[in-house]
Amino acid sequence: MPVFYFLWGYLIMSNKFMRYLAGAAILTISGVASAQTSPSSPSTSTCASPLSSYAYYVGIGDIAQAQYIVSNHPQCFGGSVTSQATINASTIAQSSAISNSLSNRLLSSSGPTQVASNGVTGMAAGAQLDKWNVWGNLTFNNTKVDYTNAGNGITKNSNDIVTPIIGADYAISSTMVIGISAAFDDGDGTGRTNNNASNSISTSGYLIAPYFGMQLSKELALDASVGFGNGKLNVDDSIKSEADRLFGALNLSYNQWFQNIQLTGKLGYLHAEEDYGNSKTNGTVNLYTKNKNKLDQFRAGVQVGYWMNGVMPYAGITFTTDDRSSSNITVDEIGKNATLCTLGVNFFDLPNKATGGIAYSQEFGRTNSKNDSLMANINVRF
C-alpha cells in the first residue's frame, strides 16, 4: 500500500478528526432561537445582558456605546470575530483546495525526468489531460483571537473547525477544465471576556462551488471559482444566528522544475461574504443584530519542493493582506496583514494516477489573531 494511503487513512481515523467529520456528515439544522431585549430578562447565557444593552443603545442612536459592548463581548454577536474562523475554515480552505488541485492537474506535464520517463498519462511531458479527476481534502483549522477590549479587559475567542471537501472535474480540452466542489464545516469553540464564564460556540455550514481552470503556458495556469452556501452559529445552545455565504476567487499559478527541484508560485484574490440575519434567543429576535461581513484578501506565495522518486517534501511561504468591512457590527480586532508558513509532503502513485499529501500551516503577524491548520488531500485521475 502506498505510504500516502496509509497516512490519509490514519488522519481520517484519528479520534478527533473522526468526531468532527461525523458531525459534519450529519449537519444538524438548528432551530431558530435567541435573545431578550430587556437587560433584566432572565437567561442562562451570559450574553443576555450584552445583547439587550446593545439593542437599547442602538435603539437610542448611541452607536459608540453599542460598539463598546461588541468589543467586550464579540462572541455574543453573529458575524463578529467568529466570522474570521468560519471564513478561514470554509471559504479560504475550499478556494485554496480547488486552486491547488487545478494547478497540479494543469501543470503536471512539466515534471522531472524521473516522472516523464515513466510515460504515465497526465504526468509525462506533453501528455494529454486525463478526462476526469476526483479529489478530496480534509482540513482541521484552529483560530484564536486575544485582545484588549474597549473596557481595558481581555477578550479571548478560540475555534476548532474541521472541513471535509470533495470535488470532481472534467477536461473539456487539452488546456481547460471545469468542475464542482462541495465543502462541509463543523466546529466548536469558546469565547470569554475578562474573568466571566466562557460562552460555548458551535458552528456548521456548507458551500457549493463550481470552478474553471485553464493552462496558459507550460509554466502558468489560471483558475476561478464561485461558491454559495449557508452557515449557522450557536452560542450557549440558546443564541442562534444563520448566514448566507458567498465567495469568488481568482488565482494565477506558476510551476517550474530545475532537475529534481520544483518551484511554484501563486497570486490570488478572494472576495468572501457572510450575511447574518438577526440572531434569536429561544425564539425571540435580538434587535439590530443582523450583519454582513465582507473580506477581500490578496495572496502571494512561493513553494519549493524536492522530488525523491515518488515522495516530495516541500516548504512554502505566503503573504496575505485583508480588507474587512461590516454593515452593522463594525468592530474588527483581527489584524490586516499576515504571513503563512507551510511544511508538507506529497506522495505519488504514478501507475494508479493518484497523488496525495499532508501539510501543516501556521499564520504569523496578525495583530490579535493566530491561525494554524492541518490538511490532507488525495487526487485520482482517470
Solvent accessible surface area in square Angstrom, and as a share of the most:
residue,aa,sasa,rsa
1,M,188,0.84
2,P,46,0.29
3,V,89,0.51
4,F,5,0.02
5,Y,64,0.24
6,F,126,0.53
7,L,49,0.25
8,W,53,0.18
9,G,29,0.27
10,Y,147,0.56
11,L,14,0.07
12,I,36,0.18
13,M,125,0.56
14,S,34,0.22
15,N,136,0.70
16,K,94,0.40
17,F,15,0.06
18,M,82,0.37
19,R,134,0.49
20,Y,7,0.03
21,L,39,0.19
22,A,51,0.40
23,G,22,0.21
24,A,3,0.03
25,A,83,0.64
26,I,129,0.65
27,L,47,0.23
28,T,100,0.58
29,I,138,0.70
30,S,36,0.23
31,G,46,0.45
32,V,105,0.60
33,A,6,0.05
34,S,0,0.00
35,A,1,0.01
36,Q,42,0.18
37,T,59,0.34
38,S,49,0.31
39,P,86,0.54
40,S,102,0.66
41,S,27,0.18
42,P,120,0.76
43,S,43,0.28
44,T,138,0.80
45,S,7,0.04
46,T,69,0.40
47,C,0,0.00
48,A,16,0.12
49,S,60,0.39
50,P,11,0.07
51,L,2,0.01
52,S,0,0.00
53,S,26,0.17
54,Y,1,0.00
55,A,7,0.06
56,Y,122,0.46
57,Y,57,0.22
58,V,29,0.17
59,G,47,0.45
60,I,103,0.52
61,G,52,0.50
62,D,55,0.29
63,I,94,0.48
64,A,81,0.63
65,Q,61,0.27
66,A,0,0.00
67,Q,32,0.14
68,Y,85,0.32
69,I,15,0.08
70,V,0,0.00
71,S,7,0.04
72,N,18,0.09
73,H,39,0.18
74,P,0,0.00
75,Q,4,0.02
76,C,2,0.01
77,F,1,0.00
78,G,4,0.04
79,G,1,0.01
80,S,10,0.07
81,V,6,0.03
82,T,2,0.01
83,S,6,0.04
84,Q,3,0.01
85,A,1,0.01
86,T,4,0.02
87,I,4,0.02
88,N,16,0.08
89,A,0,0.00
90,S,0,0.00
91,T,6,0.04
92,I,15,0.08
93,A,14,0.11
94,Q,0,0.00
95,S,8,0.05
96,S,38,0.24
97,A,10,0.08
98,I,1,0.00
99,S,1,0.00
100,N,63,0.32
101,S,8,0.05
102,L,1,0.00
103,S,16,0.11
104,N,78,0.40
105,R,2,0.01
106,L,3,0.02
107,L,4,0.02
108,S,17,0.11
109,S,24,0.15
110,S,12,0.08
111,G,17,0.16
112,P,6,0.04
113,T,109,0.63
114,Q,69,0.31
115,V,1,0.00
116,A,32,0.25
117,S,87,0.56
118,N,85,0.44
119,G,54,0.52
120,V,22,0.13
121,T,62,0.36
122,G,5,0.05
123,M,18,0.08
124,A,16,0.12
125,A,72,0.56
126,G,70,0.67
127,A,35,0.27
128,Q,116,0.51
129,L,30,0.15
130,D,11,0.06
131,K,106,0.45
132,W,111,0.39
133,N,1,0.00
134,V,57,0.33
135,W,15,0.05
136,G,10,0.10
137,N,10,0.05
138,L,3,0.01
139,T,10,0.06
140,F,33,0.14
141,N,8,0.04
142,N,22,0.11
143,T,3,0.02
144,K,105,0.45
145,V,5,0.03
146,D,70,0.36
147,Y,7,0.03
148,T,85,0.49
149,N,7,0.03
150,A,53,0.41
151,G,37,0.36
152,N,133,0.68
153,G,12,0.12
154,I,76,0.39
155,T,0,0.00
156,K,108,0.46
157,N,5,0.02
158,S,32,0.21
159,N,7,0.03
160,D,30,0.16
161,I,2,0.01
162,V,0,0.00
163,T,0,0.00
164,P,23,0.15
165,I,2,0.01
166,I,106,0.54
167,G,8,0.08
168,A,34,0.26
169,D,2,0.01
170,Y,75,0.29
171,A,2,0.02
172,I,80,0.41
173,S,42,0.27
174,S,55,0.35
175,T,53,0.31
176,M,59,0.27
177,V,0,0.00
178,I,80,0.41
179,G,16,0.16
180,I,96,0.49
181,S,3,0.02
182,A,15,0.12
183,A,1,0.01
184,F,67,0.28
185,D,1,0.00
186,D,29,0.15
187,G,6,0.05
188,D,57,0.29
189,G,14,0.13
190,T,67,0.39
191,G,0,0.00
192,R,106,0.39
193,T,3,0.02
194,N,75,0.39
195,N,138,0.71
196,N,70,0.36
197,A,68,0.52
198,S,58,0.38
199,N,4,0.02
200,S,60,0.39
201,I,3,0.01
202,S,47,0.30
203,T,6,0.04
204,S,16,0.10
205,G,6,0.05
206,Y,89,0.34
207,L,0,0.00
208,I,65,0.33
209,A,0,0.00
210,P,65,0.41
211,Y,10,0.04
212,F,66,0.28
213,G,0,0.00
214,M,60,0.27
215,Q,35,0.16
216,L,88,0.44
217,S,47,0.30
218,K,120,0.51
219,E,49,0.22
220,L,61,0.31
221,A,3,0.02
222,L,58,0.29
223,D,5,0.03
224,A,36,0.28
225,S,4,0.02
226,V,67,0.38
227,G,0,0.00
228,F,116,0.48
229,G,14,0.14
230,N,22,0.11
231,G,3,0.03
232,K,31,0.13
233,L,5,0.02
234,N,22,0.12
235,V,1,0.01
236,D,35,0.18
237,D,114,0.59
238,S,8,0.05
239,I,5,0.02
240,K,42,0.18
241,S,8,0.05
242,E,83,0.37
243,A,1,0.01
244,D,91,0.47
245,R,10,0.04
246,L,63,0.32
247,F,1,0.01
248,G,23,0.22
249,A,8,0.06
250,L,88,0.44
251,N,16,0.08
252,L,60,0.30
253,S,4,0.03
254,Y,78,0.30
255,N,8,0.04
256,Q,50,0.22
257,W,34,0.12
258,F,111,0.46
259,Q,164,0.73
260,N,39,0.20
261,I,77,0.39
262,Q,23,0.10
263,L,57,0.28
264,T,29,0.17
265,G,16,0.15
266,K,54,0.23
267,L,106,0.53
268,G,12,0.11
269,Y,78,0.30
270,L,11,0.06
271,H,46,0.21
272,A,1,0.01
273,E,28,0.13
274,E,4,0.02
275,D,58,0.30
276,Y,11,0.04
277,G,37,0.35
278,N,50,0.25
279,S,3,0.02
280,K,55,0.23
281,T,3,0.02
282,N,109,0.56
283,G,46,0.44
284,T,64,0.37
285,V,55,0.32
286,N,3,0.01
287,L,82,0.41
288,Y,93,0.35
289,T,3,0.02
290,K,117,0.49
291,N,3,0.01
292,K,61,0.26
293,N,20,0.10
294,K,77,0.33
295,L,2,0.01
296,D,33,0.17
297,Q,3,0.02
298,F,112,0.47
299,R,64,0.23
300,A,40,0.31
301,G,16,0.15
302,V,82,0.47
303,Q,52,0.23
304,V,75,0.43
305,G,3,0.03
306,Y,103,0.39
307,W,5,0.02
308,M,98,0.44
309,N,131,0.67
310,G,13,0.13
311,V,49,0.28
312,M,5,0.02
313,P,53,0.33
314,Y,23,0.09
315,A,47,0.36
316,G,16,0.15
317,I,61,0.31
318,T,27,0.16
319,F,114,0.47
320,T,7,0.04
321,T,47,0.28
322,D,5,0.02
323,D,84,0.43
324,R,56,0.20
325,S,62,0.40
326,S,30,0.19
327,S,83,0.54
328,N,43,0.22
329,I,3,0.01
330,T,80,0.46
331,V,27,0.16
332,D,80,0.41
333,E,38,0.17
334,I,6,0.03
335,G,15,0.14
336,K,114,0.48
337,N,84,0.43
338,A,7,0.05
339,T,34,0.20
340,L,27,0.14
341,C,52,0.31
342,T,24,0.14
343,L,121,0.60
344,G,15,0.14
345,V,37,0.21
346,N,30,0.15
347,F,14,0.06
348,F,40,0.17
349,D,16,0.09
350,L,17,0.09
351,P,117,0.74
352,N,94,0.48
353,K,65,0.27
354,A,2,0.02
355,T,24,0.14
356,G,2,0.02
357,G,4,0.04
358,I,38,0.19
359,A,5,0.04
360,Y,90,0.34
361,S,15,0.10
362,Q,70,0.31
363,E,15,0.07
364,F,99,0.41
365,G,69,0.67
366,R,18,0.07
367,T,107,0.62
368,N,38,0.20
369,S,7,0.04
370,K,145,0.61
371,N,12,0.06
372,D,40,0.21
373,S,20,0.13
374,L,55,0.27
375,M,40,0.18
376,A,0,0.00
377,N,32,0.16
378,I,31,0.16
379,N,11,0.05
380,V,52,0.30
381,R,20,0.07
382,F,123,0.51
